[in-house]
Amino acid sequence: MTERIETVARWVAESRRIVALTGAGISTESGIPDFRGPKGLWTQNPKAEKLSDIRYYMADPEVRRLAWQHRLTHPAWEAKPNAGHLALVALEQRGQLHALITQNIDELHQRAGNSPQKVIEVHGTMFAVVCMSCNWRGPMQAALDRVRAGEDDPPCKDCGGILKSATISFGQALVPEVIDRAMHAAEETDLLLAIGTSLAVYPIAGAVPVAKEAGAKVVILNAEPTAMDHLADAVLRGSIGEILPQIVNGAGVRPATRSWNPGF
Ligand SMILES: [Zn+2]
């Protein structure tokens, strides 16, 4: 364990209202590709980005048909939480986790064992679908069953409107109440852990300066440099699955061995 990791582990041990802000980097070790990173889905196949753009999605039945095919085979359905996710569960079990703000839509935090009440999903969830006309919501798997049964673009059963995953697509507004909740949590924290996010996407990246100005320590753990490294009290580089358990559990403590709950 390096000196810097030991220092951060001490800060974690002393903190009572930790806020974690997670991005795609915490899920890549569970086999879910990052979208914007160097090996990202959109970097390697720019056409795929159309599938996540609300304008193309609403205008073009062919884009929707392709989007449903992508959903059918998304790695998230089979993905399991990794040691990084489990470290954040340990923080919650010790009563130190104030909130878990995530940009991820894969529900791996909830499946790892964090309570849904703690998780603030700023980009929504891919485990639900929503009707773009009447706002009806339902489970994604039921919609995918309809696709498997032959409907290539299943409409809303209530109103015939277009169904989409309950995520925030490009060109779609964030939910103001969700962002407000995230920013309030950032104001109230004594230690902000930014994990696996480039901190380049606003408004949520703004949680970092908000926490800093409110007097919190800021720790950034990411494989690449981020837009907020200059604000951090410590910047850690490397594998989230290796480093996060160390800073949560401290020196000499093994990573959490609690297994994820496959029945969730
Ligand atoms: Zn509808």
Boltz pocket constraint, residues with backbone or C-beta under 6 A from the ligand:
constraints:
  - pocket:
      binder: B
      contacts: [[A, 131], [A, 132], [A, 133], [A, 134], [A, 135], [A, 136], [A, 156], [A, 157], [A, 158], [A, 159], [A, 160], [A, 161]]
      max_distance: 6.0
